[in-house]
Amino acid sequence: MHKAPLGVLCAWSVVMLGARMWYSGRGTFSFLAWNLLLAAVPVVMAVVLQALALRRAPAALQFLVFGAWLAFLPNAPYLITDFVHLAARPPVPLWYDIAMLGSFAATGALLGYGSVADVEAVIADRFGTVAGALVAFGSLGLCGFGIYLGRFGRWNSWDLLTAPSALAREAMAVFADPFAQPRALVVSTIYGLVLMLGYAALHGFARSLSRNRPG
């Protein structure tokens, strides 16, 4: 996937945030810059995985990078949930904050989709189209659970290294009896389905554009 449009979207989001901070004199939404940086990590991991696959690097190394990509992937669509911080905050107009948060959310979603498309291509090239699609949609489904863990459990991707036991216990508690934690089930399902439907729609648009392109 071409990275230039994603870079433009990232730059535009940062510009909107910088303009807000300058106008208000406060860093109210400064955390968005960090969240955007984390959202770009899976894109970098996907590019690294593509390079390793092209060079036929050892399978263990490729699997390690794939694991890192999967661990950081939820950070991209997580930006959508930052709308929970939306509120009237004079002197900045509410409409501006809606546009700014929308820019970050859309950029995060597209960063995630771009990295998924790159990884799907790697998997499909090695194991076939069906395997690639299963990994793509499966990873987006897991993102729903990752978003839940981040927004409500306040876990981060690096907790897989710093607190793996505690994170595993919480995750296993949900999987062991999902109906005992309805919020986890509903949040994970809704966000997972939204992400999968969005990815399927983008695939449809891409095929339509390809068929309608002259020549």
KOLBAVEX-179065 format. One line per field, with one value per residue: x, y, z of N, C-alpha, C, O in turn. Coordinates in steps of 0.001 Angstrom, whole numbers, plus 500000, padded with zeros to 6 digits. Layout:
KOLBAVEX-179065
n_X <- [X;...]
n_Y <- [Y;...]
n_Z <- [Z;...]
ca_X <- [X;...]
ca_Y <- [Y;...]
ca_Z <- [Z;...]
c_X <- [X;...]
c_Y <- [Y;...]
c_Z <- [Z;...]
o_X <- [X;...]
o_Y <- [Y;...]
o_Z <- [Z;...]
***
This chain:
KOLBAVEX-179065
n_X <- [500842;500489;502361;502506;499983;499091;501066;500560;498026;498693;500387;498591;496789;498480;499104;496584;496278;498490;497766;495509;496576;498229;496361;494670;496445;496894;497657;495645;494777;497132;497934;497068;499028;500937;499363;498934;501501;501928;500015;501212;503144;502366;502317;505002;505989;504691;505883;508502;508078;507301;509708;511389;510098;510455;513181;513415;513864;514659;512022;511324;512139;510478;508013;508259;508289;505779;504232;504819;503696;500958;500492;500708;498826;496088;496429;496109;493293;492353;492393;489945;488312;488964;487152;485698;486659;485559;484206;482722;485120;485967;488432;488261;486302;483623;483102;485564;487106;485704;486302;489086;489458;488126;489867;492162;491028;490199;492668;494045;492471;492910;495671;495817;494326;495929;498299;497297;496512;499022;500219;498402;498931;501514;501060;499245;500808;502532;501015;498578;495490;493173;494202;495491;493300;491963;493795;493837;491131;490761;492687;491691;489304;490319;491346;489163;488876;491325;490997;489046;490528;492400;490908;489113;490364;492749;495171;498327;500153;502837;502632;502533;505102;506010;504138;503110;501815;499712;498197;497540;495970;493712;492747;492225;490253;488106;487741;487223;484708;482772;480178;479854;481037;479645;480120;482721;482332;480413;481618;484010;482955;481395;483261;485114;483542;482826;485340;486073;484004;484479;486995;486350;484673;486490;488104;486240;485804;488360;488581;486533;487460;489747;488658;487334;489273;490860;492313]
n_Y <- [498808;502250;504638;507408;508934;508250;509415;512111;512390;511907;514097;516229;515819;516255;518933;520111;519555;520971;523595;523911;523773;526011;528094;527826;527830;525729;522278;520335;518139;516833;514204;512893;512998;511146;508826;508678;508197;505637;504347;504288;502375;499624;499885;500259;497801;496086;496799;496028;493278;492639;493172;491243;488902;489104;488810;486274;485650;483933;481841;482036;484604;486153;485418;486504;489259;489448;488868;491132;493076;492325;492716;495486;496422;497047;499645;501405;501552;502265;504986;505862;505701;507891;509861;509907;511886;514172;517340;520514;522966;525882;528359;527128;526206;523798;522487;522478;520755;518409;518009;517742;515471;513675;513612;512417;509966;508852;508735;506951;504621;504145;503805;501420;499713;499883;498607;496068;495254;495063;492999;490957;490552;489479;487072;485836;485486;483519;481464;481357;482788;482490;481997;484431;486199;485202;485766;488552;489394;488062;489264;491856;491365;490576;493005;494356;493304;494094;496860;497085;496198;498239;500657;500248;498500;499746;498814;498529;498003;497352;496150;493489;492707;493859;493244;490544;488336;489367;490663;488486;487025;488674;488726;485995;485575;486876;485414;482904;483069;484788;485855;486597;488995;491294;493843;493656;491690;492861;495322;494387;492797;494615;496613;494973;493909;496279;497127;494976;495051;497566;497139;495213;496757;498659;496968;496259;498759;499182;497102;497854;500338;499443;497901;499864;501516;503136;501260]
n_Z <- [500000;499176;500955;501072;501049;503632;505174;504644;505824;508509;508972;508577;510704;512895;512438;512840;515569;516601;515875;517445;520059;520012;519653;521898;523971;525599;526341;525955;524344;523830;524104;521882;519937;520820;520755;518019;517117;518171;516661;514206;514430;513763;510974;510336;511265;509494;507072;507600;507869;505258;503913;505082;504264;501524;501322;502163;504882;508004;509225;511926;512665;511030;512115;514656;514117;512978;515252;516808;515192;515340;518049;518333;516572;517462;518420;516331;515303;517800;518129;517296;519498;520987;520846;523151;524698;523808;524276;525091;525014;525533;524622;522148;519392;519426;517033;515806;517378;516891;514175;514367;516082;514460;512279;513413;514169;511683;510396;512067;511702;508959;508918;510310;508574;506296;507137;507685;505129;503896;505394;504889;502180;502308;503709;501984;499720;500533;501737;500475;499160;500748;503323;503732;503818;506064;508114;507919;508474;510856;512524;512645;513938;516447;517170;518135;520709;521705;521712;523674;525933;526048;526320;528483;530286;530503;529521;527804;524709;525250;527669;527286;527495;529888;531867;531500;532732;534345;532397;530780;532564;532869;530239;529795;531680;530547;528165;529213;530409;528794;528907;531483;531640;530232;529063;528045;526102;524379;523574;522369;520315;518778;517956;516667;514553;513209;512294;510627;508698;507600;506449;504528;502931;501942;500412;498485;497258;496223;494325;492594;491638;490343;488271;486806;485912;483205;480553]
ca_X <- [500000;501262;502434;502474;498722;499037;501930;499852;496981;499350;500855;497418;496285;499415;498929;495362;496556;499378;497001;494638;497401;498680;495219;494131;497498;496870;497958;494563;494721;498499;498083;496756;500284;501505;498499;499177;502807;501713;499226;502105;504040;502039;502698;506442;506158;504239;506922;509625;507686;507372;511120;511907;509528;511084;514553;513318;514495;514205;510607;511203;512255;509251;506934;508470;507831;504326;503684;504914;502666;499643;500387;500541;497762;494932;496700;495677;491875;492064;492196;488516;487675;489328;485984;485155;487158;484925;483368;482922;486298;486303;487889;488243;484928;483376;483182;486970;487538;485101;487103;490423;489341;487781;491086;492988;490343;490269;494068;494347;491813;493568;496985;495584;493931;497083;499214;496626;496595;500396;500439;497581;499647;502630;500515;498646;501877;503181;500096;497376;494557;492269;494969;495697;492036;491685;494671;493418;489880;490953;493431;490788;488399;491050;491508;488031;489216;492438;490443;488414;491577;493044;490015;488486;491333;493909;496389;499057;500803;504090;502357;502823;506469;506244;503209;502406;500971;498500;497416;497012;494892;492505;492250;491681;489006;487055;487506;486698;483270;482502;478862;479952;481525;478945;480729;483852;481807;479725;482601;484902;482210;480992;484429;485663;482697;482964;486633;486037;483124;485179;488055;485686;484201;487648;488472;485269;486101;489605;488289;485719;488335;490635;487915;486904;490427;491129;493473]
ca_Y <- [500000;503484;505250;508868;509496;508080;510443;513392;512378;512072;515479;517096;515646;516933;520371;520516;519534;522091;524839;523997;524069;527406;529003;527739;527991;524559;521001;519443;516914;516488;512748;512386;512834;509868;507764;508583;507547;504207;503838;504111;501236;498456;500145;499985;496355;495449;497049;495148;491902;492509;493105;489942;487873;489236;488295;484906;485581;482763;481889;482459;486057;486679;485204;487462;490564;489338;488989;492536;493783;492008;493308;496935;496768;497742;501060;502226;501887;502792;506429;506129;505816;509142;510738;509979;513118;515317;518191;521939;523453;527237;529140;526372;525794;522365;521938;522258;519532;517287;517805;517267;514090;512889;513429;511414;508667;508347;508407;505718;503497;503876;503226;500017;498997;499783;497580;494778;494917;494640;491684;490008;490235;488594;485755;485269;485091;482309;480393;481377;483900;482228;482205;485872;486814;484784;486531;489946;489603;487593;490275;492980;490928;490656;494423;494748;492954;494954;498184;496971;496135;499537;501732;499969;497873;500638;498085;498991;496922;496941;495341;492105;492447;494313;492596;489537;487446;490079;490874;487176;486650;489435;488267;484653;485674;487252;484308;481752;483255;486111;486372;487162;490363;491696;494994;493171;490966;493775;496260;493646;492359;495754;497211;493999;493854;497550;497132;493994;495555;498664;496581;494587;497838;499215;495987;496401;499998;499000;496280;498648;501318;498729;497510;501033;502304;502984;500468]
ca_Z <- [500000;499109;502280;501002;501560;505075;505736;504550;506846;509805;509063;508738;512068;513799;512222;513523;516996;516906;515779;518629;521223;519893;519826;523254;524960;526479;525672;526378;523543;523399;524091;520544;519186;521247;520227;516577;516956;518403;515541;513057;514663;512938;509584;510271;511417;508253;506062;507961;507543;503798;503525;505520;503401;500206;501435;502669;506204;508779;509595;513316;512689;510451;513072;515738;513632;512854;516597;517211;514418;515880;519382;518232;515636;518041;518677;515199;515419;519136;518014;517123;520808;521644;520858;524511;525311;523167;525119;524818;525724;525072;523505;520896;519064;519448;515678;515482;518051;516167;512967;514754;516528;513278;511491;514085;514112;510316;510125;512790;511034;507680;509228;510626;507363;505406;507622;507509;503708;503616;506003;504131;500946;502654;504048;500775;498806;501021;502131;499670;499348;501870;504550;503874;504238;507440;508997;507887;509198;512226;513279;512886;514987;517711;517501;518961;522088;522086;522019;524991;526953;526151;526769;529774;531184;530534;529174;526626;523970;525872;528859;526927;527947;531259;532810;530696;533541;534732;531180;530369;533488;532548;528947;529944;532444;529600;527237;529941;530625;528222;529276;532824;531466;529009;528398;527259;524948;523452;523014;521478;519130;517941;517307;515732;513358;512492;511600;509544;507648;506948;505601;503384;502068;501243;499397;497399;496538;495469;493150;491680;490995;489436;487072;486055;485484;481771;480179]
c_X <- [500876;501202;502314;501150;498589;499908;501276;498775;497566;499783;499686;496862;497170;499292;497686;495573;497445;498652;496095;495421;497877;497541;494718;495172;497569;497141;496922;494582;496112;498713;497785;498017;500938;500690;498711;500509;502674;500935;500085;503013;503654;502354;504172;506687;505752;505278;508129;509307;507741;508817;511721;511387;510183;512488;514596;514094;513968;512752;510419;511254;510992;508080;507039;507966;506313;503658;503717;503867;501284;499435;500109;499385;496576;495151;496202;494175;491487;491795;490723;487859;488024;488214;485355;485600;486485;484000;483638;484082;486685;487748;487842;486814;484787;483527;484630;487467;486938;485922;488478;490389;488969;488991;491982;492355;490453;491694;494455;493746;492529;494989;496841;495246;495102;498045;498604;496711;497991;500672;499623;498286;500807;502123;499951;499712;502507;502214;498790;496408;493661;492978;495190;494446;491706;492532;494206;492171;489978;491671;492553;489750;489053;491283;490358;488300;490374;491973;489773;489469;492250;492151;489474;489438;492577;495220;497008;499765;502065;503885;502524;504224;506660;505339;502416;501455;499647;497596;496781;495856;493592;491901;491598;490374;487837;486715;486879;485194;482866;481169;478837;480457;480925;479560;481903;483373;481220;480723;483496;484198;481886;482194;485076;484866;482807;484259;486642;485149;483781;486266;487462;485193;485355;488139;487530;485510;487339;489369;487479;486554;489254;489927;487577;488058;490679;492382;493675]
c_Y <- [501239;504207;506769;509453;509362;509118;511805;513483;512563;513520;516433;517010;516380;518444;520871;520555;520712;523426;525016;524387;525520;528375;529010;528016;526839;523291;519951;518104;516456;514981;512148;512158;511502;508707;507575;507902;506040;503581;503591;502897;500015;498649;499826;498479;495612;495619;496154;493704;491665;492359;491751;488819;487905;488643;486860;484730;484360;482940;482389;483975;486703;486542;486186;488844;490565;489487;490422;493373;493564;492656;494804;497346;497474;499221;501956;502558;502418;504299;506796;506397;507119;510178;510811;511261;514361;516043;519639;522456;524823;527574;528390;525922;524272;521754;521660;520969;518294;516965;517238;515811;513170;512617;512362;510029;508047;507929;507108;504500;503135;503346;501740;499209;498839;498698;496188;494334;494421;493247;490621;489584;489275;487175;485069;484770;483768;481151;480380;482483;483703;482472;483694;486569;486449;485563;487979;490172;489106;488627;491486;492628;491002;492094;494915;494471;493811;496353;498167;496988;497497;500603;501492;499321;498711;499883;498691;497807;496433;496179;493851;491705;492779;493640;491507;488667;488114;490305;489570;486745;487382;488967;486895;484647;486023;486084;483107;481858;484635;486702;486932;488603;490924;492891;494570;492497;491917;494724;495556;493251;493509;496352;496240;493934;495133;497571;496148;494466;496705;498164;495923;495647;498448;498271;496104;497645;499844;498171;497057;499668;500644;498340;498712;501886;502069;502160;499293]
c_Z <- [500000;500454;502241;501489;503071;505771;505719;505620;508241;510010;509299;510158;513071;513660;512945;515043;517399;516867;516991;519869;521195;520200;521271;524331;525939;525663;525985;525651;523090;523338;522724;519721;519537;520694;518732;516302;517153;517248;514311;513210;513824;511458;509392;510358;510149;507143;506326;507595;506037;503340;503904;504633;502022;500206;501953;503970;506956;509248;511018;513434;512123;511423;514235;515335;513465;514223;517097;516477;515021;517243;519315;517333;516285;518325;517544;515282;516796;519101;517829;518474;521521;521561;522250;525212;524734;524139;524735;525672;525165;525437;522173;520602;519055;518067;515289;516118;517390;514930;513298;515201;515376;512404;512108;513992;512723;509967;510813;512111;509735;507878;509536;509394;506406;505833;507467;506055;503345;504177;505277;502847;501207;502921;502802;499809;499225;501239;501341;500064;500561;503199;504802;504378;505680;508437;509068;508736;510645;513079;513582;513946;516358;518138;518368;520426;522587;522451;523389;526099;527145;526761;528167;530776;531375;530334;527928;525968;524660;527173;528573;527369;529419;532288;532105;531502;533895;533523;530719;531260;533155;531231;529067;530727;531534;528685;527936;530151;530121;528655;530703;532784;530182;528299;527528;525991;523919;522793;522004;520198;518215;517216;516320;514444;512538;511681;510436;508390;506890;506012;504363;502408;501280;500150;498198;496587;495667;494213;492126;490933;489989;488139;486202;485532;483990;481520;481114]
o_X <- [501875;500125;502046;501173;498041;499543;501415;498617;497004;499576;499780;496503;496674;499367;497716;495106;497193;498884;495932;494981;497924;497729;494382;494837;498215;496888;497264;494421;496242;499582;498199;498074;501437;501251;498675;500629;503242;501165;499730;503593;504537;502630;504552;507501;506388;505524;508710;510162;508181;509122;512482;512127;510435;512926;515672;514871;512934;512325;509450;510504;510494;507254;506020;507296;505645;502632;502769;503237;500524;498331;499363;499000;496080;494188;495907;493818;490398;491062;490306;486954;487438;488325;484547;484994;486808;483121;484663;484034;487640;488240;487425;486172;485728;484020;484905;488164;487583;486211;488978;491201;489429;489132;492503;493048;490763;491909;495117;494408;492732;495458;497635;495810;495258;498554;499314;496957;498133;501287;500101;498251;501051;502687;500156;499531;502958;502544;497974;496493;493417;492411;495090;494516;491222;492039;494179;492157;489353;491303;492660;489361;488427;491404;490541;487994;490403;492491;489912;489323;492622;492588;489382;489334;493375;496251;496317;499951;502344;504834;502643;504507;507381;505723;501185;500391;498585;496378;495619;494878;492513;490684;490530;489495;486723;485541;486096;484482;482642;481039;477911;480328;481609;479534;482067;483943;481495;480679;483717;484771;482073;482149;485535;485444;482875;484268;487167;485510;483649;486443;488008;485282;485219;488547;487962;485432;487374;489896;487711;486383;489519;490501;487537;487846;490708;493396;494615]
o_Y <- [501302;504371;507379;510395;510248;509640;512576;514524;513288;514098;517341;518031;517043;519164;521921;521473;521371;524289;526124;525237;526181;529357;530065;528388;526939;523243;518799;517054;515768;514516;511025;511239;510804;507720;506451;507118;505258;502424;502774;502433;499408;497675;499197;497939;494629;494694;495590;492988;490605;491526;491175;487898;486859;488051;486298;483789;483808;484035;483096;484567;487686;487447;486651;489519;491553;490158;490886;494256;494516;493098;495336;498516;498441;499976;503130;503735;502969;504824;507905;507226;507423;511256;511706;511675;515481;515433;519948;522392;524918;527114;528962;525321;523555;520634;520725;520182;517247;515801;516360;515004;512030;511526;511500;509037;506863;506901;506259;503473;501956;502525;500915;498136;497794;497950;495233;493159;493469;492415;489505;488414;488363;486201;483873;483742;482990;479998;479477;483042;484644;483089;484163;487426;487291;485973;488572;491036;489667;488842;492077;493474;491438;492379;495779;495294;494207;496961;499108;497707;497863;501366;502427;499564;498453;500251;499287;496756;495234;495625;493045;490528;492076;493481;491536;488296;487506;490157;489550;486171;486789;488826;486664;483823;485534;485794;482373;480856;485549;487922;487650;489343;491022;492961;495060;492706;491796;494912;496067;493356;493409;496571;496651;493907;495081;497985;496461;494296;496800;498695;496057;495463;498723;498722;496054;497610;500307;498497;496933;499848;501188;498430;498590;502855;500920;502339;498518]
o_Z <- [500716;501028;503276;502281;503728;506825;506669;506256;509062;511077;510125;510744;513982;514655;513588;515718;518408;517713;517501;520643;522233;520919;521810;525455;526982;524459;526254;526273;522078;522600;522433;518905;518655;520220;518231;515361;516391;516895;513462;512228;513217;510758;508404;509609;509769;506368;505398;507074;505592;502486;503127;504287;501424;499219;502158;504131;506581;509614;511297;514209;512673;511538;514745;516117;513770;514341;517731;517058;515194;517561;520137;517332;515706;518459;517765;515327;516952;519939;518164;518577;522560;522144;522501;526200;525130;524747;524126;526901;524395;526468;521165;521463;518715;517932;514537;515478;517332;514656;512595;514750;515308;511851;511399;513765;512590;509324;510216;511957;509443;507089;509084;509180;505776;504999;507151;505780;502576;503511;505071;502467;500416;502422;502593;499155;498384;500963;501523;501157;501317;504101;505935;505259;506438;509488;510146;509611;511545;514234;514657;514751;517324;519330;519226;521288;523753;523387;524170;527087;528260;527622;528961;531978;532276;530897;527102;526580;524662;527728;529496;527591;530127;533447;532106;531005;533763;533615;530314;530781;533158;531118;528500;530476;531719;528452;527332;530082;530915;528760;531080;533760;529163;527070;526411;524920;522726;521578;520906;519113;517003;516006;515254;513358;511310;510522;509367;507226;505669;504915;503267;501194;500088;499079;497047;495359;494527;493149;490924;489727;488917;487054;484978;484803;483549;482195;480938]
***
